[in-house]
Amino acid sequence: MGGGVGNDLARNLGAVPMLKSATESYELLSSGIADGVFFPKDSPLSFKLIPLIKHATYVPGGLYNVSFAWVANAEKWSRISAATAS
């Protein structure tokens, strides 16, 4: 699971969160080290976890809210040629 909200949620549900990468999920679930994961809806299929999952709970809107921003200095940006910038 990711940190932040997922960690707090797991603890409040009485679980012990393990901060592991998504790529480790198959090994953790198949070996019995982990009992479950918090993933976006499409991830169990992408990580081939469907055979390992007995139950799923979908949260409308998900548990993850992430914002990304791209920021550039206007003066520096204006020095880049149109061909390079596109």
ChimeraX attribute file (.defattr): number of C-alpha atoms within 10 A of each C-alpha:
attribute: neighborCount
match mode: 1-to-1
recipient: residues
	/A:1	18
	/A:2	16
	/A:3	12
	/A:4	9
	/A:5	13
	/A:6	18
	/A:7	18
	/A:8	13
	/A:9	15
	/A:10	16
	/A:11	12
	/A:12	10
	/A:13	9
	/A:14	9
	/A:15	13
	/A:16	11
	/A:17	19
	/A:18	13
	/A:19	11
	/A:20	12
	/A:21	9
	/A:22	16
	/A:23	9
	/A:24	10
	/A:25	20
	/A:26	18
	/A:27	12
	/A:28	16
	/A:29	16
	/A:30	14
	/A:31	10
	/A:32	11
	/A:33	10
	/A:34	15
	/A:35	12
	/A:36	18
	/A:37	20
	/A:38	21
	/A:39	16
	/A:40	13
	/A:41	15
	/A:42	8
	/A:43	13
	/A:44	20
	/A:45	10
	/A:46	9
	/A:47	13
	/A:48	12
	/A:49	16
	/A:50	13
	/A:51	10
	/A:52	14
	/A:53	14
	/A:54	7
	/A:55	7
	/A:56	11
	/A:57	7
	/A:58	11
	/A:59	9
	/A:60	7
	/A:61	9
	/A:62	11
	/A:63	14
	/A:64	13
	/A:65	7
	/A:66	5
	/A:67	5
	/A:68	5
	/A:69	5
	/A:70	4
	/A:71	6
	/A:72	9
	/A:73	7
	/A:74	8
	/A:75	8
	/A:76	8
	/A:77	11
	/A:78	11
	/A:79	9
	/A:80	11
	/A:81	9
	/A:82	9
	/A:83	6
	/A:84	6
	/A:85	9
	/A:86	6
